[in-house]
Amino acid sequence: MIQYLNIMRPELLNSIFKNISTLPGIGPKLETIFNKLSINKIVHLFWHIPYNIIKRDMYENINDLYINWILDGNDDLINTCDD
């Protein structure tokens, strides 16, 4: 017969398995928004990390814009066209 070990998680990790509303600044409104994103516990936030950043700069003149270029994480311009 197979015996299953009854292993509990370390006490240190219990805090990340608490409800998201236990974080400071998360009230009922924000909790509802997070719940719609399937973020119910603090640990679920670890899987919702940003993967992309959009840099929006204000330009005085439309001629200063770069068309079909993107800015990478090192602030280098990369051409997205095959011209």
Secondary structure, 3 states (H helix, E strand, C coil): CCCCCCCCCCHHHHHHHCEHHHCCCCCHHHHHHHHHCCCCEHHHHHHCCCCCCCCCCCCCCHHHCCCCEEECCCCCEEECCCC
